[in-house]
Amino acid sequence: MVDELNKPAVNLPDGESRRFGLIVIGDEILSGRRQDKHLSTLIELLNERGLSLSWAKYVADDPEQITATLRDSFASGDVVFSTGGIGATPDDHTRQCAALALGTKTELHQTAKALITGRIQATAEGDPRKADLSTPENQHRFKMGEFPIGSDIIPNPYNQIPGFCIREHYFVPGFPVMAAPMMAWCLDTHYKNLFHRENWAERSFIVPKGIESNLTPLMERIEAAFPGVKVFSLPSVGDPSKGGVYVDRHIELGIKGNANLLESAWIALRTGTEALGYVIHDIS
């Protein structure tokens, strides 16, 4: 049973969508010792379900930064995934910071305690001392089950040590092999009725030697004339290895949004670009 504190607000009027965000916590990401994989993974998981990522933030293992970031995201009303910092080592601050951001405390979640107990016993391999829950080592492991009061757990199929969720924030480990299936579970469990609600599409073409300042007024007119459509510009300094129109400076210019709204905007974007004297090359 989902606590009222965590009940996702998914019964939305037609046409209204939710914003999804990502917070990646860890000094090792910011220092470059490890490359982040969570961003691309969450984008893929969302896109597979007809959803998209609205924003992402990278935060150091600093309690003040983490608390401030979570305080803002809790107030945003967004659905947020947070990776990292939920272990039991001295640099794991996320659980406590989430509680601070909510003005509450952490406590040992009883389901998490049972799962951690099961993990301890499973890895003890019959050794009575390793299975003794009263040892300092095992007592310390229970720290991983201390979540902000009112949290629910997120199952971890990899090693059974759960993550937690509260106020539509989903906290998972920093290990991608654990985080990916846990994020997928959260989406499939709580947001299935949002899947593929929009017939989302994206189209673009190449503008060789395009100049963004020349194209910006056209982009603004297209967005103003066709509500619900977004125009994007991806400039490039050129890439000789690709050949053709990609060799020299160019811009990939396009639109995205509900497929039912795109055709007229697409024609207007192409016509307007050609009217500025540019030659258009379609992307194969």
N, C-alpha and C positions, 0 to 999 in steps of 0.2 A: 504493500500500500504506500502511495507517494504522499509524503507530508505536504500540507497546504503551503508550507514555506517554499517547497521545491516544485510545486505543480506547474508544468510549463504552460504558458499562456499561448496556446496554439489554435484556439478557436477564433480565427481572424475573419473579418469580412472579406468577400471576394476582392482580389486586386491588392490587398494589403500583404506585405511581405515582412519577414523578420530579417534583421541584420545579424550576421555571424562574425565573431571576432576571434582572434588567437593571441594568446600571451605566451611567449617562450621565455622561460626563466633559466638562467645559468651563466656563470662567468665563463665557462668553457666555450660557449657559443660566441660570446662577445670578444674573447681573446683569440679565437680562431683555432683553438686546440681541437675542437670538433665542429663539423659542418652541420648546420641545421637541416633536418629532414622533415620536421613537423609541418612546415609551411606548405611544401609541395604535396605532402600526404593529405592534409586537411582540404586543400583546394580540390584534389582529385576525389576525395570522399564526398564532398559537397556537390561537385559537378556531376558525379554519377547519379545523384539524387535530384538533379534539377535545381540545385541551390548554388549560392556563390559566397565567397568570403569578402566581407566588407572592409576589414582592417586587420592589421597584425602589429604587435609590439614585441620588442626584445628588451628584457629587463635583467639586470645583474642580480647576483645573490646578495642583495642588500635589503634588509628588512624594511627600511623606510621607503625605498623605491617600490618594493613589492606591495606594501600596504597602500601607498598612495595610488598606484596603478589599479589595484583591485577596488579601492574605494570609488574611483571614477567609473570603472567598468560595471560595478554593481548598480550604480546610479543611472547607467545608460539605458537599461532595459534591453540590452542586446543579449543574444545567446553567445556565451564565451567559453572557449576551451583554453585551459591553462596547462602547460606541460612543464614538468621539472619541479624539484624542490619539495617533494612530498615523502622523501625517505626519512631516515632517522639519524643522519650524520650532522655535525655541527653547522654545515653550510646549507641545510635544508630548512627553509623558513616559511614555505608557502602555507602550510596548515595554520600556523600561528598567525601569519599576516592576514589570511582570509578571515579569521575570527576577529582580529583587531579591526579590519575594514568594516565588519558587520556590527561591531560593538558588542561582541559576545566572547565566549571562551571556548577552548577545546575540551573535549571529553572523549574517553575511550568508547568507541561505538561497539555495541555488543555483537553485532554481526561481524564486524571487522575483527573483533577479538576471537571469535570462533574460527574464522577463516585463517587467521594468523596462527592460532593454536594447531589447526590441521596441518598447516605448512610446516610448523616446527616438528610435529610428530612424524610427518611423512619424510622429512629430510634427516631425522635422527637415525634411521636405519637400525632400529633396535637398541641403540645405545641409551641406557637409562639416564645418563647425565645430560646428553644432548636433548632428551625429551622432557627433562625436568623444567617445568614452566617457571619455577621460582629462582632459577639461576639469574645472575645479573645480565648475562647475554640475552636470554629469552625475555626477561622483563623489558629490556631496552627495545627489543623487536616490537613489543606492543605499542611503542610510540608511533609506529606507522599506522596505527588504527585510531589515533587521537585526531578527531575532526571537529570543526566548529559545531556547536550545539545546534541540532536541527538538520544535520546533513544526512543524506542517503548515500549508500555505497554504489560504486561502479565496479562491476565484476572484472577481474583480471584473469583471462584464460591462460596466461603464460605461467604465472607462479602463484595465483590465487590471492596475492596481496592486493587488496582493493584500492581503488581511487575513491573519490567522494564528489558529491554534487550538492550544491545549495544555491538558491536564487538563480537558476538557469546558468550557473557556472559549473563547468565540468573539469575537475582536476585529475590529471593522469600523470604517470611517471615520465621522466625525461628520456627513457629508452624507447626508441621508435617501434621496436618489435612488440612492446607492450602497449604503447600509446595508440597505435593505429587501430587494432581491433576494439579497444575500449571506446575510442571516439566513434567508430562505426556503430557500436552497440548503443551509444547515447542517441545518435541520430535516428537509428531504426526504432528505438524504444519510445522516444519522446516526440519526434517530429515527423513521423511518417505521413501525416495528413498535409504536410507542406511540400512533399515531394512532387516535382514536375507539375506544379500549379501554373507555371508560366511556360509558354512555348518559346523559350529563350533561343535567340539566334544571334550570330555575329557575321558580318561581311566586311571585306576590306579590299583595297587595291593599292598598287604602288604608284607614287608620284615621283618620277625621277627629277632630281635637283629641286625638289619642293622646298619651300621656305615657310616655316610655321607661322611667322608673323603675317604673311600674305593670306594664309589659309584660315587663320583664327576667326576673322569676321564671318566667313562662310560657315564655319563650325558652329558659331554662336547662333547664327540665323536658323540653321537646321534644328538645333535643340529647342529654340524658341517656337518654331513652327510645328514641331512634331513632339508633343509632350510624351514622355515615356521612352524616348529614344536618346541614347547617349552617343556622342561622336568622339572618337579617339584618334590620336596622332602619335605614331611611333617613329621618331626621326632616327636616321642612321648615317654615320659618316662614310659608309660604303664598306664592301667586303669583296675584294678581288677574287677570293676563292670561290664565290658563288657564281660569278660571271653575270652576263646579261645586264638587266636594269639594276642589279644589286651592286655592281662594281663601284659606282660613284655615289655621292651623297644622294639620299632619297628619303622619302617619308612613306610609311604605310598608313594610309588614311582609311578609316572605316566607321561603321556604326554597329551598335548592339542594343538589344532590347527584345521586347515581345515580337515574335516573327510576324504576327498579323499587322504590326505597325511599321515594319521596316521597308516595304517595297517603295512607297512614295518617297520616304526619306532617302532611300538608296538612289533613286533616280535624281532627286534634287541635289544630292551630294556630288554625284558624277557630273551632272550638267553644270553645276556651279564651279567645280574644279576645272572643267574644260573651258568655261567662260573666262577663267583667269589666265588662260593661255597655256595650261599644262596638258601634257599628253598622259593618258592613263594606261597603265599596264595591269591587267587582271592577274590575280594570283591563282596559279593552277592547283 
